[in-house]
Amino acid sequence: MKYLLFALIAIFILFNVLFAAWDVLHSDILFHTDLARDFLLFEDIVKNKPITLIGPRSGGISGLFHGPLWMYLNIPAFLIDRGNPVVVGWFWVFLYLAYLGIVYVVASKLFDKKIGVMSLLLASVTSVSAVPGLFNPFGAVMLSPIFFYFLYQYRGREKALDLVIALFVLGLIIQFQMAFGIPILFLTFLYLCYKSFKGKHLSHLFSFFILVIPLSTHILFELRHQFLETKSFLQYLASSKSQKAIDLLNIVISRIKGFSIESFGMIEGAEWWLLIPFILVFYIGLIKLFRAKKFNKKIIYELFFYLFAGFWILSLFYKGVVWGYYFWPFLSLLIIIYASLYKHVNRAIFYLVFITVLLFNFVQNVRGVQNAGNFFGKDGSSWRFNYDLAKTVFNDAPQEFG
C-alpha cells in the first residue's frame, strides 16, 4: 500500500510537470505585453547596458521600479539560443521544479515529511498555469518559504545568523516584487524591534544592514537620480490623504475580501464553491491551534498570521487595486500552513477537501492542455503567432520598409 501511494504521488507530480512544460514542448510560451517588454529589457542589457540598476516599472505607484534581479536571472537562458523565448520557457520549467523543491524542503523542516509531501502536491498542481508566462513576482513566490523558515529559526533560536539570512532573502524578494516585499519588511522590522527590546538583543537589529547588498541597485539608482523613487513614494502618500470617505469604505471592503477570500482563490482551482469548505477547514484549524494551551509549533502559525493579516492591514494605505500578483508570494506559505492542519481538524473532512482541491486543479490543468491547440500559433499572446506574423511581414516586404 505504501509503495502504491508513493507511485500515485510520483505520477501525479510528473503529470503536473508535463502540463507545466506543455507549451515549450510545442515551441511556444505566453507572450503578452508585459512578457514582451521583459524580453526587450533582456536584449537591452545584453546589447547596450550590461549593468542595469532597475527593472520594469512598478504598476502600482508611478516612479517606482522593480529591481533588475529577474532580468539577470533569465539572461543566461536568453543567451543560450540568441534570445529564443522558448529556451527561456524551458528555464521557467526549471524554476518551477526549483520552487517545488523549496516548498517540500521548507515544509519538511518546519513540520515533517508527510506535510512536505502534501505541500508538494498542492504546490505542483496550483502553479502549472503560471509556468508558460513567468514574470518577476515568481522570484518572490520561490523565496518566501526560505525567508519564513529562517525568520522562524531566528524566533526560536535567537541566533543573529538566522536573522541575517532571512533579511538577505527578503531583500531579494523586494527585488522581485516590491508590493509584497516592502510591507513584509515593515512588518518584520516592527516584529523584531518588539522581540529585541523584550529579549534584550538590540544588537541583532544591526542585521538590517545586510539589506544594503540586495537593495544596492535601488540605492545606487536613488543616488544617481536625485532620489526619484523616494520622492515618488512621498508624493503618493501626500496625494492619498485626500481620499474620499466612500473610496476608503470600498478599499476596506476589498481588503477584507482579499484577506478572507481572494488569497485562498490561488489554491482552490477556479471553482468558487470549493472556497467555502477550504476556508472553513483553514480557519477552524487555526482557531483550534490558538486555543490550545501548549503546542510546540504554535510560533509558526502566530508568525504566519502576523505577516498575512499585517500585509492586508497595511494594504489599506494603498488606494489602488491589490492585484493577485501582489500577494502571490503568500501562495507557498498558505499551502504549507494548510497542509499542516490535517493534524488539528477532523481527518476525514480534511482529506476530503484536500483531495477535492487537488483533483479540481488537476482537471483545470487537463482542460488547459486540451485547449492548448487553440492557443499555439493562433492567439495574439502566443509567441509562435507573433513570430510567424513577423516572419511573414519580413518575407513579403520589400528590401527596405518602415
SEKOL-312685 format. One record per residue (C-alpha): residue number from 1; residue in three letters; x, y, z. Coordinates in pm, 1 decimal. Example, Ala and Ser with C-alpha at 12.3 -4.5 7.8 and 13.67 -1.06 7.14 Angstrom:
! SEKOL-312685
resi  resn  x  y  z
1  ALA  1230.0  -450.0  780.0 $
2  SER  1367.0  -106.0  714.0 $
! end
This chain:
! SEKOL-312685
resi  resn  x  y  z
1  MET  0.0  0.0  0.0 $
2  LYS  285.7  233.2  87.6 $
3  TYR  456.0  176.2  -249.3 $
4  LEU  128.4  220.9  -435.7 $
5  LEU  70.4  554.6  -264.1 $
6  PHE  427.2  661.6  -346.3 $
7  ALA  374.1  564.5  -712.2 $
8  LEU  46.4  759.7  -732.4 $
9  ILE  210.1  1067.5  -581.7 $
10  ALA  504.1  1044.0  -822.6 $
11  ILE  272.9  1000.8  -1124.2 $
12  PHE  56.5  1294.1  -1012.7 $
13  ILE  358.9  1524.6  -982.6 $
14  LEU  507.2  1404.6  -1312.6 $
15  PHE  182.1  1484.3  -1490.5 $
16  ASN  185.7  1833.8  -1341.6 $
17  VAL  543.3  1883.5  -1459.7 $
18  LEU  437.0  1765.2  -1806.3 $
19  PHE  146.6  2010.4  -1808.6 $
20  ALA  378.5  2291.4  -1693.9 $
21  ALA  613.8  2214.6  -1982.6 $
22  TRP  334.0  2162.4  -2237.9 $
23  ASP  377.1  2499.1  -2409.0 $
24  VAL  753.8  2476.0  -2450.3 $
25  LEU  720.0  2117.3  -2568.6 $
26  HIS  518.2  2272.1  -2852.3 $
27  SER  773.8  2552.0  -2905.8 $
28  ASP  552.7  2821.7  -2758.6 $
29  ILE  513.4  3041.5  -2450.0 $
30  LEU  275.7  3311.7  -2334.8 $
31  PHE  392.8  3638.6  -2493.1 $
32  HIS  163.7  3923.5  -2391.5 $
33  THR  269.9  4287.6  -2349.7 $
34  ASP  447.7  4259.9  -2013.4 $
35  LEU  640.7  3949.7  -2116.6 $
36  ALA  738.7  4104.5  -2448.9 $
37  ARG  860.4  4405.9  -2250.8 $
38  ASP  1074.8  4177.5  -2034.9 $
39  PHE  1238.3  4024.4  -2341.9 $
40  LEU  1315.2  4370.8  -2476.4 $
41  LEU  1479.1  4452.1  -2142.6 $
42  PHE  1680.6  4127.7  -2160.0 $
43  GLU  1800.9  4229.7  -2505.7 $
44  ASP  1879.8  4582.5  -2392.7 $
45  ILE  2101.2  4453.3  -2111.0 $
46  VAL  2283.5  4212.6  -2342.8 $
47  LYS  2341.1  4466.8  -2620.5 $
48  ASN  2357.0  4805.4  -2450.8 $
49  LYS  2353.0  4811.9  -2069.6 $
50  PRO  2527.2  4516.5  -1905.0 $
51  ILE  2495.9  4696.9  -1568.8 $
52  THR  2134.0  4795.5  -1507.8 $
53  LEU  2011.4  4932.2  -1175.5 $
54  ILE  1637.0  4893.3  -1221.2 $
55  GLY  1393.7  4651.9  -1377.3 $
56  PRO  1043.1  4709.6  -1512.4 $
57  ARG  838.7  4986.7  -1356.1 $
58  SER  602.1  4907.7  -1073.5 $
59  GLY  245.6  4935.1  -1195.4 $
60  GLY  107.7  5037.1  -856.9 $
61  ILE  286.8  5365.0  -783.6 $
62  SER  425.5  5586.0  -1058.2 $
63  GLY  800.0  5641.8  -1028.7 $
64  LEU  879.0  5311.3  -856.9 $
65  PHE  1064.7  5025.9  -1025.6 $
66  HIS  1128.5  4661.5  -955.9 $
67  GLY  1488.5  4552.7  -921.2 $
68  PRO  1681.5  4402.9  -1214.0 $
69  LEU  1735.3  4063.1  -1048.7 $
70  TRP  1462.3  3886.9  -1250.3 $
71  MET  1624.3  4002.1  -1572.5 $
72  TYR  1972.8  3888.7  -1469.1 $
73  LEU  1827.3  3556.0  -1355.3 $
74  ASN  1682.4  3495.6  -1702.8 $
75  ILE  1965.2  3633.1  -1917.4 $
76  PRO  2183.2  3314.4  -1913.3 $
77  ALA  1889.9  3121.8  -2067.0 $
78  PHE  1825.7  3415.4  -2301.2 $
79  LEU  2184.5  3391.9  -2429.7 $
80  ILE  2181.8  3015.7  -2495.2 $
81  ASP  1998.0  3048.2  -2826.7 $
82  ARG  2034.1  3419.0  -2904.5 $
83  GLY  1716.9  3527.7  -2727.9 $
84  ASN  1489.6  3241.4  -2827.9 $
85  PRO  1187.7  3275.2  -2592.2 $
86  VAL  1124.8  2900.2  -2598.3 $
87  VAL  1465.3  2834.8  -2440.0 $
88  VAL  1378.0  3087.1  -2169.4 $
89  GLY  1049.1  2897.6  -2132.4 $
90  TRP  1244.8  2581.6  -2054.0 $
91  PHE  1430.9  2776.9  -1788.3 $
92  TRP  1091.9  2868.6  -1638.2 $
93  VAL  1011.2  2497.2  -1614.6 $
94  PHE  1336.8  2456.0  -1423.7 $
95  LEU  1234.8  2741.2  -1187.9 $
96  TYR  900.6  2565.5  -1134.3 $
97  LEU  1087.2  2248.3  -1034.0 $
98  ALA  1314.1  2450.3  -804.2 $
99  TYR  1005.3  2605.9  -645.0 $
100  LEU  857.9  2261.8  -579.3 $
101  GLY  1183.4  2153.3  -418.1 $
102  ILE  1188.4  2460.6  -193.5 $
103  VAL  829.9  2406.1  -79.5 $
104  TYR  896.7  2039.7  2.2 $
105  VAL  1219.3  2105.3  193.8 $
106  VAL  1084.5  2400.9  393.4 $
107  ALA  757.5  2224.1  479.4 $
108  SER  951.4  1914.9  586.9 $
109  LYS  1185.1  2118.5  806.9 $
110  LEU  906.0  2324.0  961.8 $
111  PHE  688.3  2017.4  1028.7 $
112  ASP  762.1  1671.4  885.7 $
113  LYS  799.3  1483.9  556.8 $
114  LYS  430.8  1393.2  533.6 $
115  ILE  337.2  1761.4  541.6 $
116  GLY  622.8  1821.1  299.2 $
117  VAL  468.6  1575.6  51.9 $
118  MET  119.0  1721.8  87.9 $
119  SER  260.7  2072.1  37.0 $
120  LEU  449.1  1947.7  -268.0 $
121  LEU  129.7  1803.4  -416.9 $
122  LEU  -60.8  2129.4  -370.0 $
123  ALA  227.2  2343.7  -496.3 $
124  SER  276.8  2128.9  -805.1 $
125  VAL  -87.2  2140.3  -913.4 $
126  THR  -163.6  2505.8  -832.1 $
127  SER  127.1  2663.5  -1021.6 $
128  VAL  107.5  2482.2  -1355.9 $
129  SER  -84.2  2752.1  -1542.3 $
130  ALA  168.9  3020.6  -1444.6 $
131  VAL  476.8  2847.4  -1587.2 $
132  PRO  430.9  2932.5  -1960.9 $
133  GLY  438.1  3303.9  -1876.4 $
134  LEU  653.0  3361.4  -1568.8 $
135  PHE  745.6  3714.3  -1469.0 $
136  ASN  923.1  3889.2  -1182.5 $
137  PRO  683.5  3811.1  -889.0 $
138  PHE  759.3  3440.9  -926.1 $
139  GLY  1103.4  3505.3  -780.2 $
140  ALA  928.6  3621.8  -462.8 $
141  VAL  697.9  3317.4  -472.3 $
142  MET  1004.8  3093.3  -473.9 $
143  LEU  1189.2  3273.9  -196.1 $
144  SER  908.2  3347.5  50.6 $
145  PRO  925.4  2999.1  215.1 $
146  ILE  1301.4  3038.0  265.8 $
147  PHE  1255.8  3380.7  424.8 $
148  PHE  981.9  3248.7  651.0 $
149  TYR  1185.3  2945.6  755.4 $
150  PHE  1489.0  3147.9  866.3 $
151  LEU  1273.1  3409.0  1038.2 $
152  TYR  1109.7  3125.6  1230.9 $
153  GLN  1451.5  2979.8  1309.4 $
154  TYR  1560.8  3314.8  1448.7 $
155  ARG  1244.5  3340.4  1654.1 $
156  GLY  1316.8  3002.8  1810.0 $
157  ARG  1698.1  3007.7  1843.9 $
158  GLU  1763.1  3383.9  1853.6 $
159  LYS  2082.3  3343.4  1650.9 $
160  ALA  2181.7  3653.9  1455.7 $
161  LEU  2292.1  3445.7  1154.1 $
162  ASP  1935.1  3320.5  1100.7 $
163  LEU  1812.0  3680.3  1102.4 $
164  VAL  2084.3  3791.8  860.1 $
165  ILE  1989.3  3515.9  614.2 $
166  ALA  1616.0  3592.1  648.8 $
167  LEU  1668.9  3963.6  582.4 $
168  PHE  1904.2  3899.7  290.4 $
169  VAL  1642.2  3675.0  129.0 $
170  LEU  1376.1  3939.5  198.8 $
171  GLY  1594.5  4192.1  15.5 $
172  LEU  1595.1  3958.7  -285.1 $
173  ILE  1217.0  3927.0  -256.7 $
174  ILE  1189.5  4307.5  -274.3 $
175  GLN  1394.2  4293.8  -595.2 $
176  PHE  1132.9  4064.1  -745.7 $
177  GLN  809.8  4210.7  -603.6 $
178  MET  808.3  4538.7  -412.4 $
179  ALA  433.6  4528.8  -345.2 $
180  PHE  487.5  4218.5  -132.7 $
181  GLY  840.5  4269.6  -4.8 $
182  ILE  812.2  4625.5  130.7 $
183  PRO  507.6  4558.2  354.8 $
184  ILE  670.4  4236.1  480.1 $
185  LEU  992.0  4427.9  554.9 $
186  PHE  797.8  4686.0  756.9 $
187  LEU  614.1  4413.5  948.6 $
188  THR  937.6  4224.4  1009.9 $
189  PHE  1105.0  4539.7  1142.6 $
190  LEU  820.6  4605.0  1388.6 $
191  TYR  818.9  4241.3  1496.7 $
192  LEU  1194.2  4229.8  1553.7 $
193  CYS  1201.7  4562.7  1736.1 $
194  TYR  947.3  4425.7  1982.5 $
195  LYS  1130.4  4095.0  2024.1 $
196  SER  1471.4  4264.5  2051.0 $
197  PHE  1361.2  4502.2  2325.2 $
198  LYS  1180.1  4221.9  2506.9 $
199  GLY  1467.8  3973.9  2476.8 $
200  LYS  1745.4  4231.8  2518.9 $
201  HIS  1901.8  4154.2  2182.5 $
202  LEU  1916.8  4510.5  2047.9 $
203  SER  2245.8  4439.0  1870.5 $
204  HIS  2058.6  4199.7  1640.6 $
205  LEU  1885.6  4497.4  1479.5 $
206  PHE  2214.6  4575.7  1307.3 $
207  SER  2134.7  4271.5  1091.7 $
208  PHE  1914.0  4502.0  883.1 $
209  PHE  2231.3  4645.4  729.6 $
210  ILE  2255.4  4324.4  523.9 $
211  LEU  1974.1  4471.3  312.7 $
212  VAL  2229.6  4709.4  161.7 $
213  ILE  2356.9  4420.8  -53.8 $
214  PRO  2033.9  4300.5  -222.1 $
215  LEU  1896.4  4656.2  -237.7 $
216  SER  2220.2  4811.6  -362.7 $
217  THR  2079.3  4862.5  -712.5 $
218  HIS  1791.1  5070.6  -574.9 $
219  ILE  2028.2  5267.3  -351.0 $
220  LEU  2262.0  5349.6  -640.9 $
221  PHE  1967.6  5439.2  -862.9 $
222  GLU  1838.4  5678.8  -596.4 $
223  LEU  2176.8  5844.8  -560.8 $
224  ARG  2214.6  5884.8  -937.4 $
225  HIS  1861.7  6016.6  -996.8 $
226  GLN  1806.2  6259.5  -708.6 $
227  PHE  1603.3  6009.1  -502.1 $
228  LEU  1337.4  5967.8  -770.8 $
229  GLU  1170.7  5664.5  -612.7 $
230  THR  1168.7  5818.7  -264.9 $
231  LYS  1012.9  6140.8  -395.3 $
232  SER  755.7  5944.8  -594.8 $
233  PHE  656.8  5743.7  -288.1 $
234  LEU  627.2  6052.4  -67.3 $
235  GLN  422.0  6225.2  -334.0 $
236  TYR  193.4  5924.3  -346.7 $
237  LEU  145.1  5932.8  32.1 $
238  ALA  62.3  6302.8  17.4 $
239  SER  -197.6  6251.7  -255.9 $
240  SER  -356.1  5962.7  -61.9 $
241  LYS  -461.4  6194.6  220.8 $
242  SER  -731.3  6346.9  1.6 $
243  GLN  -907.1  6012.4  -43.8 $
244  LYS  -1286.9  6038.6  -24.4 $
245  ALA  -1470.4  5858.0  255.0 $
246  ILE  -1667.8  5642.4  12.4 $
247  ASP  -1344.6  5535.7  -158.0 $
248  LEU  -1199.4  5441.3  179.9 $
249  LEU  -1504.2  5225.7  250.6 $
250  ASN  -1459.9  5048.6  -84.2 $
251  ILE  -1092.4  4992.0  -4.4 $
252  VAL  -1174.1  4840.4  335.7 $
253  ILE  -1432.2  4607.7  178.8 $
254  SER  -1190.8  4499.9  -95.9 $
255  ARG  -912.5  4430.2  156.5 $
256  ILE  -1143.5  4219.8  373.2 $
257  LYS  -1240.7  4027.6  60.6 $
258  GLY  -874.3  3984.3  -31.2 $
259  PHE  -782.3  3861.2  316.5 $
260  SER  -1072.9  3622.2  357.0 $
261  ILE  -1141.6  3502.0  0.8 $
262  GLU  -910.5  3608.8  -281.1 $
263  SER  -589.5  3486.6  -115.6 $
264  PHE  -735.8  3136.2  -96.4 $
265  GLY  -852.6  3162.9  -456.5 $
266  MET  -490.4  3097.0  -556.3 $
267  ILE  -538.2  2738.6  -436.5 $
268  GLU  -896.8  2629.3  -490.1 $
269  GLY  -882.1  2555.5  -863.5 $
270  ALA  -1116.6  2817.5  -1014.1 $
271  GLU  -1422.9  2654.2  -855.3 $
272  TRP  -1570.2  2918.5  -623.7 $
273  TRP  -1775.5  2672.7  -420.5 $
274  LEU  -1457.6  2494.1  -312.7 $
275  LEU  -1357.3  2807.4  -122.4 $
276  ILE  -1624.8  2756.1  143.8 $
277  PRO  -1506.0  2419.5  285.4 $
278  PHE  -1142.0  2510.8  218.5 $
279  ILE  -1160.4  2835.4  418.1 $
280  LEU  -1364.6  2670.8  693.8 $
281  VAL  -1105.3  2394.5  737.1 $
282  PHE  -825.5  2652.6  733.3 $
283  TYR  -966.4  2882.9  999.2 $
284  ILE  -1117.5  2611.3  1218.1 $
285  GLY  -772.8  2453.1  1230.1 $
286  LEU  -605.6  2784.2  1320.3 $
287  ILE  -865.2  2864.2  1588.3 $
288  LYS  -815.8  2523.0  1749.9 $
289  LEU  -440.2  2577.1  1746.3 $
290  PHE  -454.9  2921.6  1903.2 $
291  ARG  -689.9  2793.1  2172.8 $
292  ALA  -452.0  2510.8  2263.3 $
293  LYS  -254.6  2579.3  2582.3 $
294  LYS  62.2  2406.7  2468.0 $
295  PHE  180.7  2334.6  2116.9 $
296  ASN  546.7  2331.1  2016.6 $
297  LYS  483.2  2459.4  1661.8 $
298  LYS  249.8  2739.8  1765.3 $
299  ILE  509.6  3005.7  1682.8 $
300  ILE  490.0  2909.1  1314.0 $
301  TYR  119.1  2986.5  1299.5 $
302  GLU  149.9  3305.8  1502.3 $
303  LEU  428.0  3431.5  1274.5 $
304  PHE  238.2  3340.3  958.4 $
305  PHE  -85.0  3501.3  1073.9 $
306  TYR  101.1  3815.5  1180.6 $
307  LEU  257.7  3855.4  834.6 $
308  PHE  -55.3  3753.5  643.3 $
309  ALA  -301.6  3972.4  835.4 $
310  GLY  -46.0  4252.0  864.0 $
311  PHE  0.6  4262.7  486.8 $
312  TRP  -370.6  4317.6  431.2 $
313  ILE  -391.7  4578.8  706.7 $
314  LEU  -103.4  4773.9  554.0 $
315  SER  -270.3  4749.3  213.6 $
316  LEU  -541.9  4981.8  349.5 $
317  PHE  -293.2  5266.8  299.9 $
318  TYR  -268.2  5184.8  -71.0 $
319  LYS  -554.7  5334.6  -270.6 $
320  GLY  -509.8  5122.5  -582.7 $
321  VAL  -618.2  4769.2  -667.0 $
322  VAL  -430.2  4492.4  -488.1 $
323  TRP  -371.8  4263.6  -785.4 $
324  GLY  -323.7  3891.3  -739.5 $
325  TYR  47.2  3903.3  -817.9 $
326  TYR  97.7  4143.2  -522.5 $
327  PHE  6.7  3867.5  -273.5 $
328  TRP  106.5  3572.2  -494.2 $
329  PRO  417.7  3509.1  -277.6 $
330  PHE  184.6  3405.7  5.1 $
331  LEU  77.6  3104.0  -201.4 $
332  SER  353.3  2869.2  -84.4 $
333  LEU  308.9  2971.5  281.1 $
334  LEU  -68.3  2922.3  262.9 $
335  ILE  -10.6  2578.7  112.4 $
336  ILE  232.9  2472.2  385.8 $
337  ILE  14.1  2603.0  667.8 $
338  TYR  -294.5  2438.7  519.3 $
339  ALA  -119.9  2102.5  474.3 $
340  SER  -8.0  2111.1  837.7 $
341  LEU  -365.0  2145.6  965.1 $
342  TYR  -452.0  1782.1  893.5 $
343  LYS  -340.0  1704.4  1248.2 $
344  HIS  -574.7  1955.2  1405.3 $
345  VAL  -910.3  1913.0  1231.0 $
346  ASN  -1131.2  1615.5  1153.0 $
347  ARG  -912.6  1391.6  935.2 $
348  ALA  -1196.1  1269.0  713.2 $
349  ILE  -1313.6  1622.9  635.3 $
350  PHE  -958.7  1747.7  580.5 $
351  TYR  -865.9  1470.2  336.7 $
352  LEU  -1195.5  1506.6  151.7 $
353  VAL  -1137.1  1879.3  95.5 $
354  PHE  -765.2  1829.0  24.0 $
355  ILE  -819.0  1558.8  -239.3 $
356  THR  -1109.1  1751.1  -395.7 $
357  VAL  -890.0  2060.2  -432.8 $
358  LEU  -611.8  1851.2  -587.8 $
359  LEU  -849.5  1687.9  -836.2 $
360  PHE  -1022.6  2008.2  -942.9 $
361  ASN  -690.2  2181.3  -1001.0 $
362  PHE  -572.1  1877.3  -1192.7 $
363  VAL  -887.5  1884.0  -1408.7 $
364  GLN  -827.3  2253.2  -1480.0 $
365  ASN  -474.2  2168.9  -1594.5 $
366  VAL  -601.0  1886.5  -1815.0 $
367  ARG  -850.5  2126.3  -1974.8 $
368  GLY  -570.2  2373.0  -2031.9 $
369  VAL  -372.7  2110.7  -2222.6 $
370  GLN  -679.8  2005.9  -2421.7 $
371  ASN  -748.2  2366.5  -2524.4 $
372  ALA  -384.8  2448.2  -2595.1 $
373  GLY  -434.9  2375.7  -2966.1 $
374  ASN  -645.7  2690.9  -2988.1 $
375  PHE  -354.8  2891.4  -2842.3 $
376  PHE  -41.2  2764.7  -3016.7 $
377  GLY  29.9  2989.9  -3312.8 $
378  LYS  -326.3  3130.3  -3315.3 $
379  ASP  -373.2  3352.1  -3012.5 $
380  GLY  -239.5  3708.8  -3005.2 $
381  SER  -49.4  3625.2  -2685.1 $
382  SER  122.4  3323.5  -2840.5 $
383  TRP  494.1  3353.9  -2911.8 $
384  ARG  459.4  3133.7  -3222.2 $
385  PHE  179.6  3355.4  -3354.1 $
386  ASN  386.2  3671.5  -3314.7 $
387  TYR  696.8  3504.2  -3457.2 $
388  ASP  512.3  3371.0  -3764.1 $
389  LEU  346.5  3709.5  -3814.9 $
390  ALA  677.5  3895.5  -3802.6 $
391  LYS  841.0  3637.8  -4033.2 $
392  THR  558.2  3677.3  -4285.1 $
393  VAL  592.0  4057.0  -4280.9 $
394  PHE  966.7  4040.7  -4338.8 $
395  ASN  939.0  3779.5  -4614.3 $
396  ASP  668.5  3967.8  -4806.6 $
397  ALA  805.1  4319.7  -4759.3 $
398  PRO  1045.2  4494.3  -4998.4 $
399  GLN  1413.6  4509.1  -4911.6 $
400  GLU  1366.2  4830.2  -4714.9 $
401  PHE  1047.7  4914.2  -4529.3 $
402  GLY  938.9  5129.0  -4236.0 $
! end
